[in-house]
Amino acid sequence: MRTLVESELYSHQVAQLGDVERLDDALLGVTWAISLMSEEFQPLRGLGALRIAKSEKLKRRGKLVQLRVWFAIRDQRTVELLGIDYVTVQ
């Protein structure tokens, strides 16, 4: 299990997601997966060590969305959470 370190941008962006239903549960699930199996999320082609983990589908203002947590593995013990956003899904 790796230690998760939140960047300032990540913390700020999480605070802006207040209107996503079940946000705490979704974040817990995604961050748990990142801490346990961060290497299972493949690096994004052309973006170095940057990786994305996605949440289950959630509701935001009546639409289904999926959270995307952007992160990088810093060393054998540490993952840095770099940012978070969402995409509308069907």
Legacy VTK file of the C-alpha trace (Angstrom):
# vtk DataFile Version 3.0
C-alpha trace
ASCII
DATASET POLYDATA
POINTS 90 float
0.000 0.000 0.000
1.377 3.401 -1.001
0.969 6.685 0.857
-1.167 9.229 -1.002
0.005 12.837 -1.049
-2.486 15.479 -2.211
-1.166 18.348 -4.314
-2.596 21.812 -3.672
-4.394 21.669 -7.017
-6.000 18.319 -6.169
-7.220 19.590 -2.781
-8.623 22.731 -4.376
-10.399 20.783 -7.114
-11.937 18.326 -4.622
-13.400 21.278 -2.714
-15.044 22.466 -5.945
-16.862 19.128 -6.482
-19.306 19.581 -3.606
-22.405 19.001 -5.728
-21.478 15.456 -6.790
-23.684 12.914 -4.998
-21.802 10.367 -2.854
-18.535 12.220 -3.454
-16.877 10.933 -0.274
-17.727 7.312 -1.098
-16.487 7.664 -4.668
-13.226 9.294 -3.596
-12.651 6.637 -0.966
-13.045 3.889 -3.561
-10.781 5.508 -6.144
-8.044 6.512 -3.707
-8.112 3.067 -2.079
-7.569 1.489 -5.511
-4.738 3.921 -6.278
-2.971 3.220 -2.982
-3.231 -0.574 -3.354
-2.674 -1.071 -7.059
-1.381 2.157 -8.560
0.768 0.338 -11.108
-2.333 -1.339 -12.578
-3.349 2.060 -14.020
-1.279 2.438 -17.168
0.730 5.639 -17.761
-0.859 7.906 -20.333
0.936 7.699 -23.650
3.107 10.739 -24.235
2.571 12.160 -20.730
5.393 10.473 -18.818
4.355 9.053 -15.458
0.859 10.573 -15.441
-1.979 8.087 -14.814
-5.776 8.316 -14.414
-8.122 6.361 -12.146
-11.884 6.639 -12.715
-14.749 6.339 -10.250
-18.029 4.547 -10.625
-20.848 6.551 -12.222
-22.246 9.315 -9.999
-24.900 12.005 -10.283
-24.116 15.694 -10.622
-26.985 18.090 -11.278
-29.124 15.259 -12.647
-26.481 13.950 -15.066
-24.268 10.883 -14.762
-20.595 11.699 -14.349
-17.413 9.811 -13.654
-14.608 11.284 -11.557
-11.078 11.123 -12.954
-8.198 11.290 -10.493
-4.896 12.260 -12.123
-1.866 10.895 -10.279
1.788 9.906 -10.533
3.814 7.253 -8.729
6.708 9.116 -7.076
8.548 6.154 -5.536
7.924 2.695 -4.056
5.955 4.202 -1.155
4.366 7.382 -2.508
1.703 8.395 -5.014
0.943 12.057 -5.636
-2.658 12.969 -6.400
-2.249 15.761 -8.943
-5.779 16.711 -9.947
-9.387 15.625 -10.195
-12.153 16.374 -12.661
-15.203 14.636 -14.105
-16.638 13.666 -17.447
-20.292 13.248 -18.363
-21.139 9.638 -19.213
-24.147 7.802 -20.615
LINES 1 91
90 0 1 2 3 4 5 6 7 8 9 10 11 12 13 14 15 16 17 18 19 20 21 22 23 24 25 26 27 28 29 30 31 32 33 34 35 36 37 38 39 40 41 42 43 44 45 46 47 48 49 50 51 52 53 54 55 56 57 58 59 60 61 62 63 64 65 66 67 68 69 70 71 72 73 74 75 76 77 78 79 80 81 82 83 84 85 86 87 88 89
